[in-house]
């Protein structure tokens, strides 16, 4: 069991009590362009990805923690959100998808190689015109 698997059952309890986190979710909701394909890397329990889903065409929420993803899926189902998918992925290897917006919230400062993760986030945000957006929020 990883640290984040251990934290999953209580993670939302602490985030709900964080006013700055609530403000960040409102900003994410406003910044996502209509019909965007969004990747939320290191989604945790999915709060940021679900905020993005309000405007997005589709959202892929990824995380290393299976328990965090389980909580995120349950949260999405409880809210009736249907444009979100979930996958267990490493932030250093996000696969072959290309996204209009890539979000990495409260994760880069926890990594041994934040520059490597940022490069991978930028790689999957690039389209033919190189106009993909990356939002990184540091906790």
C-alpha positions in Angstrom: 0.0 0.0 0.0 1.4 3.4 -0.9 1.1 6.6 1.2 -1.6 7.9 -1.1 -3.6 4.7 -0.9 -3.4 5.1 2.9 -4.6 8.7 2.7 -7.5 8.1 0.3 -10.2 7.4 2.8 -9.7 10.8 4.6 -8.3 13.0 1.8 -11.6 14.7 1.0 -12.3 15.4 4.6 -9.3 17.7 4.8 -9.8 19.2 1.3 -13.4 20.2 2.1 -12.1 22.3 5.0 -9.6 24.2 2.8 -11.1 27.5 1.5 -8.2 28.0 -0.9 -8.9 24.6 -2.4 -12.6 25.5 -3.0 -11.5 28.7 -4.7 -9.1 26.8 -6.9 -11.9 24.5 -8.0 -14.1 27.5 -9.0 -11.2 28.9 -11.0 -10.7 25.6 -12.8 -14.4 25.5 -13.6 -14.1 29.0 -15.2 -10.8 28.4 -17.1 -11.7 25.2 -19.0 -12.7 26.0 -22.6 -15.9 24.6 -23.8 -15.5 21.2 -25.5 -11.9 20.8 -24.4 -10.2 17.4 -23.9 -8.7 17.6 -20.5 -6.2 15.4 -18.6 -6.0 15.7 -14.8 -2.7 14.1 -13.9 -2.4 12.9 -10.2 -6.1 13.5 -9.8 -6.3 12.1 -6.3 -10.0 11.8 -5.4 -10.9 13.6 -8.6 -12.1 17.0 -7.3 -10.2 19.0 -9.9 -11.1 16.7 -12.8 -14.7 16.9 -11.8 -14.6 20.7 -11.7 -13.1 20.7 -15.2 -15.8 18.3 -16.4 -18.5 21.0 -16.1 -17.3 22.6 -19.4 -15.0 20.0 -20.9 -15.9 17.6 -23.7 -14.0 14.9 -21.9 -11.7 14.5 -18.9 -9.2 11.7 -18.2 -8.3 11.5 -14.5 -5.1 9.6 -13.8 -3.3 8.7 -10.6 -0.9 6.1 -9.3 -3.1 5.3 -6.3 -5.8 2.7 -7.0 -7.6 3.8 -3.8 -7.6 7.4 -4.8 -9.1 6.5 -8.2 -11.7 4.3 -6.5 -12.8 7.4 -4.5 -12.8 9.6 -7.6 -15.0 7.1 -9.6 -17.5 6.9 -6.7 -17.6 10.7 -6.5 -18.2 11.1 -10.2 -20.9 8.5 -10.2 -22.6 10.2 -7.2 -22.6 13.5 -9.1 -23.9 11.9 -12.3 -20.8 13.0 -14.2 -20.5 11.1 -17.5 -17.7 12.7 -19.4 -14.9 11.5 -17.1 -12.8 8.4 -17.4 -10.2 7.1 -14.9 -6.9 5.4 -15.4 -4.0 4.3 -13.2 -1.0 6.0 -14.7 2.4 7.5 -13.7 2.8 11.2 -14.2 6.1 10.5 -15.9 4.5 8.2 -18.5 1.0 9.5 -19.5 0.7 7.6 -22.7 0.0 8.7 -26.3 -3.1 11.0 -25.8 -3.1 14.6 -26.7 -5.1 17.1 -24.7 -6.3 20.7 -25.0 -5.7 21.3 -21.3 -3.5 19.3 -18.9 -3.9 19.9 -15.1 -1.4 18.8 -12.4 -2.7 20.1 -9.1 -0.7 19.9 -5.9 1.7 17.3 -7.1 4.9 18.7 -8.7 6.4 19.9 -5.3 6.1 16.3 -4.0 8.2 14.7 -6.8 11.9 14.0 -7.0 11.9 15.2 -10.6 9.4 17.9 -11.0 11.0 19.1 -14.3 10.7 15.6 -15.8 7.0 15.5 -14.8 6.4 19.0 -16.2 8.1 17.9 -19.5 5.7 15.0 -19.7 2.7 17.2 -19.0 3.8 19.6 -21.7 4.3 16.7 -24.2 0.7 15.5 -23.9 -0.6 19.1 -24.1 1.0 19.8 -27.5 -1.2 19.6 -30.6 -0.5 20.3 -34.2 -0.5 24.1 -33.5 1.3 23.6 -30.2 -1.5 25.4 -28.4 -2.2 23.0 -25.6 -2.4 24.5 -22.1 -0.9 23.2 -18.9 -2.2 24.3 -15.5 0.1 23.4 -12.5 -1.1 24.3 -9.0 1.4 24.0 -6.2 0.1 23.2 -2.7 
